[in-house]
Amino acid sequence: MTVEPKRLLILACSHRKRPDSGLLPAMERYDGPQFQVLRKFLREQPIEAQSIDTFILSANFGLISANQPIPKYDYRMSLQRVQELRPKVSCELEQVLQGNDYSELFISLGKNYWQTLEGYERLVPAEAKVTIAQGSQGGRQAALRRWLYNGLVEQSYGHSVIATQGKAQIRGIEITFTSEQAVELARQALAEGHGDPAGYQSAYVLVDGQRVAPKWLVSQLTGLPVGSFHTGDARRVLQQLGIEVKST
């Protein structure tokens, strides 16, 4: 019987959390877009999921297993909290890596969270392949999906589709969102106040009745600055993803 190489996934906690009272496993408590992608993968690929260990970097708890029960809380990763957590997180990561021969690591963290992992390179085996997801939430979410499925088949509405179906490309960045996933990410970005969604002139996209600029939406999906591409590029990308772009 072939033993699958073990892979390690490290995600930052999300602001969006399920409001259930009592304790929930961390993977269920956090409800941001990346955790929705992860739970979908676990449902669809339970055998492959057994080779992945998932840990979550929490501003409140440090580096915890995705299965650790936690309550609902509201705690931000301030710069002061970074300083407090850094030695604790370093020790916790060292403990995770000890005795586990991980062939791959995937790390997706926001700016302040990254500072708590400062010096992680010295702990990771030299032969392990490390993937760092950077940029906007959309870009990190797409990178996570690619890493998880790694050529497997993703299920969508009861039908099997290749995970990269409906892809678009801009400035060398490949986007693999479905239209539903892109809109969900737009909702999250709007809720968190990212960028200037109202900066449109001749075209817009409707997100729950709110008009947003096509360039803003593509920027959220890719991490590219809005000034690095044209509105025509944004329209093409969104149309390839099945998102309707309306004219003013």
Helices and strands as residue ranges (DSSP letters): E 6-12, E 24-25, H 26-29, H 33-44, H 46-49, E 52-58, E 62-65, E 69-70, H 79-97, E 102-108, H 111-116, G 120-122, E 129-133, H 137-149, E 153-156, E 159-162, E 168-170, E 173-175, H 179-192, E 203-207, E 210-212, H 214-222, G 226-228, H 231-240, E 246-247
